[in-house]
Amino acid sequence: MATLYANDPIGRTLCLANGNYGMVIQNGGVYNQASDIDFNGYYTELGLTGTKLGCGEGGCGACTVLISRCIDRDSGEIEHRTINACLAPVCSIDGCHIVTVEGLGSTNKSNLHSTQIRLAELFASQCGFCTPGMVMSLYGTVTSKNDSLPTMEDIEEAFDGNLCRCTGYRPILDAAKTFACDIQKLDYQKSSSPRTSTTFDKCLSYAHQNTQPINQIKFPNKLQDYVPQSIHIKGSSFEWYRPIALNELIHLRHTYPGNQSKLVFGNTRVEFERKYNKINNFRLISITHIKELQELKRTKNSLYIGAGVTFTRLKSQLIQWNNDDSFCQALLDQMKHFASTQIRNVASIGGNIITAAPDSDINPILEAADAILELHRADNEKVRQIHLCDFFLGNRRVSIADNEILVAIHIPLENSSNKYFLRSYKQARRRDDSKGIVSAAFKVELEKIDSIDNQWKIVSACFSFGGMASKTISAINTQQQLIGLLWTKQTLNQTYDMLIKEMPLNELSPGGQYQYRQTLMQSFLFKFYSYVSNELRQSLIDSIDISCRRGVSHGQQTIPERPVTQKIVGSSLSHRSAYLHTTGEAIYIDDMLSHVNTLYAALILSTQANARIKHIDIEQASKVPGFVSFVNYTDVPGSNQLSGILSDEEVFVSSIALCVGAVIGLVVCESEHAAKLASNLVKVEYDLLLPRIFSIDDAIIHQSYFGDEISLGKGDVDQIFLEAEHILEDTLYIGGQEHFYLEPNSFMVIPSNDDKEINLYLGTQDSSTAQELAAFVLGRSVNCITCHVKRIGGAFGGKSKRPLPLCLATAVAAVKLNRPVRLNLDRSTDISITGHRHPFKIKYKIAFNNEGRFLGLDIQMWSNAGCTLDVSKRVMEHALLHMGNSYQFSNLRVHGRVCKTHLSSNTGLLHKYMR
């Protein structure tokens, strides 16, 4: 049983019935749903729209909901956690109370929650697609503190799993921090006069309202006394088991060993494997309710950490244990930037160990601390213990029997009089929610041998690294050679060389960046040496400040004084749809209710570039229950070849697929699940053609360009270079960039028998071109096509031209079948086929004199347009015209070539401004 608090105040109850989940509404209506759907999909099918689907893998936070359960029936303690709905199977929420953004408040009922009001009125939304997730993360932070308010640091940490592409984080954090108990401590700049104001002035006015109690959704009484029971549910694609006792779990694992079953806790790794590695587990065993896996205790000699303890709960306990304990502090330092709040709330430490990621952030710390794993199995009463360093075998393989269960992790505590130091380090591509390029943990035991000179001898050492091999690895040889040496700078320099020798990397090493990774390893060692030396009060010439820590972020905007007669211009106005954004009532394409008889499409994409299609086999796809039709270029009623700015493109590939991701056809089925299943069963045979051109350098070699060279210039460049005292020339590369809108592309096309009218629902920045091309492709008049664009969940140029062929393909299917058709792209497909901003290669030569004054500039630029032209020529023109906008060159020559390659067509939003 579970309750869902959404858009009605009475709530709804989820219960188990006949092996499936059924939704029983309190008025007696029943809604049936298979058990093998995630909560986000289940919630959407109920007609609720607040929780958005941005990435589908727990990375963006748009689907954040609050889940609560009673963890102690005697005391009545309630645990509140924000989670990603896209990762939570419906089966996993038994016994829980779920609050979505609709449950907080509604514009229709004028009962908005204070979190919704403040985010709306303090300018914290723009496109609004991410806003419901922001609201729920904020509400979850406020709720989890019970009767106290969170700190500003708590609030910043709560948003580490929420992405926003357009609003900017300053107004979001400003609005959220109005709930902080310590907001008055923030050092901000006050208004210079009564007639000017800052954005933070308004925030402080809301902060004064915190004396009033914050409204919280009441936890249902029926769940207060809920007693968990063992569960076995049979779904259409997998079985779900939830044992409640360790012996029951061990028996299940013994009955279904190895690949016959998969243990699941937070579903963070299992869901990723299902989506991207195509690993389908037909029997899942949930281990969330095993008491022994939830234990956390400290004895005289060790820390006992149950394998099922979540990182959030572990962090709370480590803070309590952290009394001059280097292990606790090292793990806390790493967990601060490990994953996101939503992931830490559901992911377990045991799952992280079993995953055995070679670039793990956590495992090096456990290995350096000499962690011991406790393993149980049904056919052996003796508990097996194994050191973590012996557990990892490489390439995500571990030393565990097919029927063994990881129950606990033991961390030995040091009882010697010697000094022990353990620290962890990590360098990632971004600060939060990002795996490390290299992570490390260093531990040393030092014995004092000279009190006068403050000399220390190394008794033992353990240096463990992630990201340096196919597993978490210790520098065993280096550790042994260090024993007995003095803790000095000379020893440090020797250790640098020993580490490089023991962990050699080269240009062929998996992961690349081999020199950078080796440098990071040495850099971490120096940081550790500096830390230990400072603790030992040893003097250092080249010491660094290892206590550097970023404070709470803050920024503000000063709003200038306006004339008395100027009431509107220059004033700060909230977004017109801000309240709809914060309540989840803003409707995007994917939120629109489907019409009766709506069909669902899935794309058949080319897996080869520059390849002629020989044969398409849909036999297996046609056997999928619910299969309706396969649609390709032969079904286009008008022209398959597009016109205008997309005149070199086709709706469907008719012969040669120019790039991976080219649309070959559509599979149309009665349900979205069936369409995706059928699309994976379509087999396409190709004849590969040559050459295959992917990079700018490839295009230059093969002289593969769109059109002629574009050039502009002024002055006498050649003469200047002949007379120049100095000439500098080089080549640089600028990579492409994903547009990364939060809302993946979605389309709905509704045909009509009334004068051949067609209604297109899509999110595009160029609706007029969509209308014109739809008429051209369908062979109808433009006035028969109506293009609806209500709102877009981010675009940034990526939804100008690239979505149009996909919408047209959907329209062809709708006309062929004379039924409404929907096409929803998942994040992975969207990114892989819609192109990026343009990569550039720039070769420059610059002339200057002895005084450093620039005299002339000669530049050759190449851009990678992809397989079709799109707006690439205009992007190049834009680049040429802006070349001199930072420095005025009297002598300038610029040449540009637009390269034709076998990649998805790149795009931008410049044509509106270049006409």
N, C-alpha and C positions, 0 to 999 in steps of 0.2 A: 504494500500500500504506500502511496505517496500523495501529496497534495500539490497542486499547481495553482499558485496565486497569480492570475494574469489580468484579464480585463473585466472580471466580475468580482465583487467583494465577497461572495460566498465561497469562492475557491472551487476547485474540482479535485476529484479523488482518482488516483490511478490505482488499479488493483490487478491482481493476477487471476486469469480465468482461462481454463482449458488450454494451458500451454502458451497462450498469447497474452500480451498486454491489452487490456481494454480500458477505455476511458469512460468512467461512469460519472456523468454529470448528476448533480444532486436532484435534478427534477426527474430523473429516471431514464434519460436518453443514454444510449450506449454507442461508443465509437470504438471500433476494433482496429487494432494496428499490430502488425507483426513485430516480434521482439527484436529483430536485427536491424533496427533503424536507430540513428543517433537522436538525441533529444531535440536537436535543432530541426531535423526533418520532421519529427513527430509534431513538434510545436507549430511548424509552418502548415502542416496539413490540417491543423485545427482552425486555420484561418487567421492566426495571430501574426502580426507583422513586425513587432518591435525588435526581436532578436534577428540580426542580419548575418548573412553568410558571406564573409569576405575572403578567407583563405581556405577554410575547411581543414586546417591542420593545427589549430591552436596558436597561431602566430600573430593575429591582428587584434584580437579582443572584441571584434564587432558582435560576437555572439555571446558575450558575457552574461551570465545569470547568477543569482545568488541561491545557493543550496544550503539548507539547514537541517540538522538532525539532533535528536536528543542523545547525548553520549553518556549520560548518567541519570538513570530514572530515579535514583534515590535523592540526589541533590537537585534534579531538574536542569542540569547544565545543558545549554544549547550551543552547538558548534555551528558557526556561520562561515561559509567559504564561497568565494567567487570562483566559477569554473568556466571553461569553454564548452558551450552546449554542443559544438560540432564534434567533440571528442567523447561525449558522455553517452553510452548506449542507454536506451530507455530502461533496459533491465537493471542498470546500475543504480537507479534512483529510488529503489524500493525503500520505504521507511523515511523518505526525505520530504521536506517542504521546499518547493521551488518558487522563487519570486522572480518574475520577469519585469521588464520596464513598464509594461502595461499595468501591472499590479500596484505600482507606486502611485499612479495618478493619471488622469485623462483630461484632455481639454474639453471633451463633451460633458464631463461631470464637474468641471471646474474644481477639482480636488487635487491639484498638482502638489507633488512632494517638494519639500524645500530644495532637495538636490536638483530636481528638474527646473525649478524656478531660477535658481542662481546660475546654472549653466546656460539657460536661455537668455537671461537678462544681462549677463556679464560677457556676452559676445563670444561664447565658447563653442559655437557651431557655425559651419559654413555650408558644405554640401550636406552635412547631417547624417551621412551613412554610418559613421563611427560613433555618433553621439549616444545612442542607446547603450552601447557598451561602456562608454565613459560614465554615464549615469549609474550603471549597475556597479562598476568598480568603486565609484565614490560612495554609493549607498552601502556596499559591502564593507568598506573601510569604517564608515561611521557606525554601522551596526555591530561590527565585531568588537568594538570597544565598550559595548554595553552602555553603562551610565556615564562614561567619560568620553571626552572628545579626543580625536587623534592628533598627533603632532604634524607639523608640516613635512617632516621627513617620512612619517608613515604614509602620508597622502602621495608624496612623490613616488614612493616605492610601490604603492598600489596601482599606479598607472604604467608600470614598466612592461605590462603585457598588452597595452592598448596603443595602436598606431593611429595617427591622424596625418593625412597627406596635405590638407589644404588650410585648415584653420590656423595651425601653429599652436605650440604647446603653452605659450605664455598666457593667453586668456583662459585656457582650460585649467591650468594649474592655479591661476589667480582665483578663479571662481571656486575651485575645490578647496583652496586654502582658507577660504572664509569660514570653513568648519573647523579649522585647526585651533587647538587650545593655546598655541604659542605664537599666533600671528602677530601679536603686538611686539614681539621681539625682532621682527624683520626690520632691517635698516633700509628705509625707503625715503625718497626725496619728496618732501611736502610741497604743496602748491606755493608758488612764489607770490601770488596775490589772490584776493577773494574772487577775482573774475576768471582765474585760470583753475584748471583742475587736472588731476592725473587719473589714469585708469584705476589706480590703486585706491583712490579716495572712495570710489563707489564700492570697492570690495570691503573696505573697513566699515562702511555703513551697514553692510549685510552681516559682518562679523559681530556687530553689537546685538544681533538678534539671537546669538547662541545661548543666551540666558534661558531661552524657552526650550523645553524638551523637544528633541527631534522625533518626529513620528516614525514608528517602526511597525512593520507588519507583524501581527500577533502569530506566534507559533501555534498550530492547531492542537487542541487538547487531545484529539484522537491519536496523534503521533507521539504525545508525551509518554503514553503507556505502551507504545508499540514494542513488541518483542520480535526480533528477527528470527526467521525460520529458514531452513535449507530450501533452496530454490533449484528447480530444473525446468528450463523453458526450451521448447523446440521451435526454432524459427525457420524461415525458408532457406537461409544460407548457413546458419550455424546453430549449435546448441549452447545454452548458457547454464552453467552450474554455479551456485553460490553456497559452498559449505559454511558452516558456522563453528566447526570444531577442527582442531589440528589433525586428529585421527581421521576424521572424515576427508579432509583435504589429502592426507597422505594416501588413503585408500583410493581416492579418485585418480591421483597421479599414478599410482601403481596399476590401476585398471586401464588407464589410457596414458601410457608412457611416451616419451619422446615427442614426435610430431603428431601423435594422435590427439594431443590436447595442448593448449597454450594457457599458461597462467597469466592473468591480467589483473592489474591493480588500478592505475589511472587511465589506462588505454592510450597513453601518449605515444608509446613506441609501436604498439600493435596496430593502431589505426594508420600510422605512417607507413608501416610495412604493407598494409593492405592496399593503400592507395598508390604508392609509388614503386614498391617492389613486387606488386601483384602476388603477395603471399596471403592466401586465403586459409584462415584457421577455422575448421569446421566444428571445433569443440573448445569453448572458452571456459576457463574455471576462474571465477572471481574470488580473490583472497582478501577482500576488504573487511571481512567480519571475523577473522581468526584472532582470538585474544592474544595468543602467544606471539603473533607477528606484530602486535601493537605495543609491546612492553618497552619501557624505557626505565633503566635503573642504573644506579651507580653503587658499586661495591668498593671495598678497600683496595682491590687489585685491578679492577677493570670497569669499563663502561659497557653496559649491555644495551644494544640497539636492535629492536625488532626489525626484521626485514621489511615489514609492511608499514613502518612509520613514515609519514609524509615529510617532505623537506620543511614545510611550514611548521609542523609540530616539533620536528627535530630542532629547528632553529630556536623555538621558544624554550626548549629544555636546555639547549647548549648555553643560552644566555644565563640561565639559572645556575648551571654547573660551572660557568667560566670564572673560576677563582684561581688565577695564576696557572691555568691549565693551557698549555700551548696548543694542544690538539683542538680544544674547543674553539679557541680564537682563530686558528688556521682554517678550520672548517667554516666558521662564521664569516670570515673574510671572503672566502670563495663563494659561499651561498648568497652573499649580498648581490652578486651579479650573475647568479646561476639561473637560467631559464627565466620565467615570468611568474608573477604572483599566482595567476590562474593555474599554471603548470605545477608550481611548487605545492599548491593546495591539494593536488591529487596524485602527484608522482611520488613513488616510494624510493627509499635508498636502496632497498634490495633489488628493485627493478633496474636501477641505474647500474648496479654491479653486474647483474646477469646480462644486461645488454652488451657489456664489455666493449664499449666504444673506444677505439684507439686514441681518440682525442678527448677523452673524458676530463672534466674539470675536477671531479670529486675523487675518483679512484686514486690519483697520485697521493692525495693526503692520507687516505686510508692505508695505502701501501707503505708510505713513509712511517705511519704510526704502528706498523706491524700488525694490522688487523687480522683477526682470525675468524673464519666463517664457520657457522654451525649448520650442518646439513643433516636432514632426517630422511628416512625411507622406510617403506612398509616391510620389506623382507630382511631387515637388519635392525634389531633393537638398539644396537650400539650407535650412538651419535658420532658422525664423522666430523672432524675438525680439520681445516686446511688453511694455511697462511694465504693471504690474498695474493702475494707475489707468485705463488705456485698455481693459483686458480686460473689466471689468464694464459691461454695457449696461443693467442694470436688470431687475427682476422675474425674477431667477434666469437671465437670459440672459447669455451670454458671447461674446466675439469669438474663436470657434474654428470652423474648417472642419469639415465632417461627417466627414472622414477624418483629422483631425489628432489627435496624441497629445501631451499635456503630459508632458514628460520630466523637466524640472528647474526649479528656482527659483534664480536668482542674486541674492545680496544684496551690493550694493556696499559695500566698506569705505572708511572715510574716511581720507585720507592728508594732509589739510591740517593746518596748525598751529593752526587755530581750534579752539574748544571745540564739541563736539557733545553733545547731550543727546536721549535718546529714552526715553520712558516710556509705559506702557500702563495703562489703568484700565477698570473694569467695575462696573456695578451691576446685580445680578440679584435675583430674588425669593427666592432662598436662596443660601447660600454656595457649595455644591458642586454640580456636575452640573446646572447651570442656565444657559441662555442669558441673555445680558445684555439688560436693557431698553435700555440704551445702553452701548456700549463705545467706547473712544477710544484713539488713540495720537497723541502729540505729539512732534515732532522739531524742534529748532532748531539752527542753526549761529550761533555768536556770535563776534564779533571784539572784542578788547580795544582801546579807544580812549583810555582814561585810567587809568593805573596808580594815580595818587594817589587819585582819587575812586572807583576800582573801577567804572568805567562800561563797559558792553558794548553793542555795536551788533548788531542782527539782520541777518545776512548772507542767511540763507534759513530757511524754515519750512515744515513740512508738518503739518497737523492733519487727521487722518482719523477718521471716525466710522462705527460700525455702529448700526443702529436709528434712524437719523434720516432715512432716505429708502428708496427701493426698491432700493438697492444700497449697498455700502460707498462712502462719498463723502468727498471732500476739500474743505476750505473754500478753494477756489482764489483767490477774490477777496480774502479775508482774508489769506491767505498773501502775496499780492503787495503788499498795502498795508502789511504789517509790515516789509518789506525796507527797511533803512536807519534804522528807528526804534530808540530806546534801549530796553534791557531794564529797564523801570521799572514802578511801580505804575500810573502814568498810562497807559502803553501797554496794560497789562492791562485797565484799565477801558474803553479804547477797543475792545479786542478783544472784550469781552463783547458790546457793541452790534453789532459787525461780524458776529459769528457768528450772532446772532439774526436779523439782516437777511438774511444769506446762506442760512440754513436755516430758513425760516419754517414753522411748524406751526400748525394750528388744530384745532378740535373735530372736523373731518371727516377729519383725517389718519389713514391706516391705523395701527393699533396703539394709538390713543387716548393718554391721559395726556400730552397735548402740552405742557402747562405744566411738568409734572414732568420730562419728557425734556429740555426746554430748560434747566431748572435744573440737571439733571445735567451737561449739556454745559458749562455755565459753572463748575460745581463742579469738574469734572475739570481744567479749564483753571487754576483757582486752585491746585489741588494741584500741578499741573506747575510753575506759576510759583514756588510755595513751594519745591519740590524744587530747581529750578535755582538760585534765589537762595541757598539754603543751600549748595549746592555751590560757588557763586561767592563765598561768604562775605559776601554782602550782608545788611545788617541789615533785619529785617522787624518791623513793629509787630504785624501780625496774622498772623504765621506759624503754621503748624500742625505738629504732630508727624507727619510723613509716614512715619516708620519703624515705626509701630504694627503689631504682628503678633501674632496670637493664638498662645499657646503650646499645648503638649500638654494636652488636656483631662484632668481628673481629678476624681473624686468618691468619697466613701466613706461607708459607713453604720456607725455604732457599734452593736454588739450588746450590750445591757445584761446585767448579771449575773443569773443565774437561781438560784432556790433549789435546793439539792442534790436535793430530792425531785422537782423538776420536770424530768424528763428529756426530754420530748417537746415540751410547749407552750413556744413561744418559741425553739425550736431552728431552725437553718437546714437545711432539707432540699432536696436536688435534686429537680427534677421527676421524677415516676415514670417518664415516657417519655423522659427526657433522653438516654439512650444511644441509643434508637431515633431520636431527632431528629438526633443528630450523625452517625449512620451512614447516614441516609437510609432506614432500615427502617420508620419510622413510616408507616403506610398512610393516605392520604386518599382521598376518593371517586374522584378521577381516577386514582389509582394502582391501584385494584382491577382484578383481571383480569376481562376480559369473558367471559361465558358463551358456550357454543356457540350459534350463530345470533343473536347479538346484533346489533341494528340501531342506527343512529345518527340522531339527530334534529337539525335546525337550525330556528331560529325564523323565522317570517314576521312581521315587525313593521310596524306602521303607520308610514308616513312623513309622515302629516298628523295634526294635532290637531283634535278636534271635527269629525270628518268621517264621513259615512255611506258605508259600503262598497257600491259599485254592482256590481262584478264582480271575480272572482278568476280569473286565467288561469294555469293550471299546465301548458299544453301544452309549452312549451320545457323546463320543469323535468322533466317526465315522460320526456323523451328522454335525460336524463343516465344513462349506464351505472350500474346499481346502484340506480336509483330504485325504491322500493317503494310508497309511499303518501303522500297528502296528508291531514292530519288537521285538522279544525276543529270548530266547535261542534255540528255535526250528528252527530258521532261520539260525543258524551258519553252514556254509558249511563244516568247518573243525572241530576243537576242541573248545568247549566252555570252557573247563578247560585249563588254561594257563600252560606254561612250564618255566623252568629255575628258575630265582630268584623269579618269581611270580607264582610258581607252585601250591600254595594253593589258588589261586584266579580264579574266573570265569569272563567271559565277561558279561554275564547276570545271574542273580540269577535263578537257575534251581529248587530249592526247598526251601532252608532256607535262609532268609535274615539275615546276621550276624549283621548288624548295621543299624541304621537310615541313609539313604542316599545311601544304596546299590542300584545298577542299576538293575531294574526289566525289563525294556524295553525302547523302543524309540517310540514316535509318530512322524511320518513323514508327512509333509504337504507341500503345494505349497508356503506358506509364513511363515516367522518366527512368526508373530503375531498369525496366525492360529495354528501353532504347540504349542505355549505356552498356547493358549486357550484350545486346545484339551487335552494337558497333564494334565490340572487341572480337567478335566472331567472323567479321567480314575479312576475307583474304584477298590481297591484291598482289598480282605478279607484275614485275617490272623488267624492262630492258634498260640497263644503266648506260647513260650517254657521257661522253667526254667533250671538253674538260668540265670539271666541277670546280667552280670558283667560289670561294668563301670570304677571303680577306681582300683588303685593298691592294696589298702587294700581289696577290694572285691576279687581280683585275688588271693591274699595270702590266704584268708579264704577258697576259693574253690580249691586251688592248681592248678590254671589255668595258665600254662606256655607253652612257645614254647621251646622244647628241654630241655637239661639238664643244670644244673648250670655251669657257667663259673667261673674259679677261677685262681688266680695266687698269688705268695707270695715268701718271702725270709726271712731267719733268723728264730729264735725260738720265735714266737709271744706269745705262751702260757706261756713260762718261764718268758718272760719280764713282762707280766702282773702280774705274781705271785710276782715278785721282785719289782715292781714299787712303788714309794713313793706316787704317785698320779695317779688317773684314772678319766677321764672325758668321759661321754658317753651321747649321745642324738640322736634325729631323726630329720631330716629336709626334706622338700619337695621342689622340684623345678618344677614349672609349665611348661606346654608345651608352644609352641610359634607358632603363625601363620606365615607362610613364607612371606605372604603379598607382593607378586609381584604385580606391578601396572597393568599389562595386564592380564585380566582373560583368562582362557584357551579357545581357539578356534580351531576348526578342520574343514578341508575341504578334502573330499575324492572324487577322480575322477576315476571311473572305465573305462576300455577300452576293446574293443572287439579284440584288436590287441594282440594276444598271452597272453590273460588274464592279462594284465598289470594293475597295480593299482598305482595311485599317491596319496601319503599321504602328506598333508600340515598341519604341527603342530609345536608348539613351545615346544620343549623338550630338555633336557640336555643329552638324551641317545637315539639318533636316530638309532643306530645299533640294540638295543634291540627292538625298535619299528618296525623296518623292519623284524626282525626274528619272532616276535610274530604275526605280521600281516600275514606272510606267513603260520604260524602254524594254526592260527584261520581260515583263508580263504581256507586252503588246497591247497596252491599254492607254487611254488618254490620261494626261496628268491630272485632270480634274476628278478622275475616278480614284485617285490615291490620296488618302488622308494619313499624314504622319503625326503621331502624337509623341511629344516629348514633354512630360510633366516636370521631372527633375532628374538630375544625373548625380550619381554618387562618386564624383570626381572624374576628371577627364585629362586635362593638362596637355591637350593635343592628341592624345592617344585614341580619342573617340571622335575624331574628325572624319577621316575617310576609311580607316581600317575596319570598323564594324559593318560598313555598308554591304560588302559582298556576303557576309554572313546573314544579314537581315534579308537580302535578296534571295539567298538559298532557302531560307525559311518560308519566304513568300511563294516561291515556286512550289514547295511541298504543299502549302495551304491551298493553292489554286488547283493543283493536281488532284488532291483528295477532297476538295471542297469542304474542309473542316478547319477549325482553328488549330494552329500549330504553335508550340512554344519551343524555344531553344535557349538553354541556360548553360553558359560555359563555366566550368570550375576554374579555380585560379591557375592551376598548372597549365591547362589547355590555353587559357586566355594569354598567359605570358608567352607561351611557346609559339603562337601563331600570329600575334597582332603587331609584331615589329616594335622597334624602339626609336629613340632619338638617334641621330646619325653619328656613327664613328667618323673620325677625321684623321688623315695623315697630312702633316704640314712640313714642308721643307722650306727653310727660310735662309736668307743671306742678308746681312745687315752691314752697312758701311758707317764708320764713325771716326772722328778725329782724336787727336791726343788729349783733348779736353773732355772727351766722353760725349760729345754732342753727336746725335744721330744725323746722318746725311742722306741715306737712302735705304730703301727696303725692297727686296725682291722675294716674293713668296709664291710657292706652288702648293695648291691644296687639292686633296682628293677626299671625297666623301663616299661612304658605302651606302648606296641607296637600297640595296636588296634586289629582289628579282623583278620589281616593277618600279615605274618612275614616281607615282604618287605626287607629292609636292617637293621631291628632292631637288629639282632644279631651282625652285624658289628658295629653298633652304640654302643652297650654295650661293645664290645671288645675295641673299641676306648676309651670309658670312663675308662675302667680298666687300659689300658696301660698308660693313661695320669694322673692317680691318683697321681703319685709321681713326677710330673714335677715341682712342686714349692718347695718341701722340700725333701731332701734325707733321707728316713727312712731305717735304717739298718734292722729293723724287720717290715715286712709289710705282711698283708694278706687281699686280696680283693675277694669278691664273688659277682657274678652278676646273676640275673634271669630276663628273658624277659617275661613279663606278657601278656597273651592273654585275651583281653576284647572285649566287644561288642560296640566298637567305630570305627569310620573310621580309616583305617590303617595309622599310623604315619610313617614318612619317613625322609630322610636326603640325603646328597651327600657326603658320606664317602667311598663308595666302590671302587671308582677309585684309592684311595690312599692306600687301604688296601690289594690290590692283591699282 
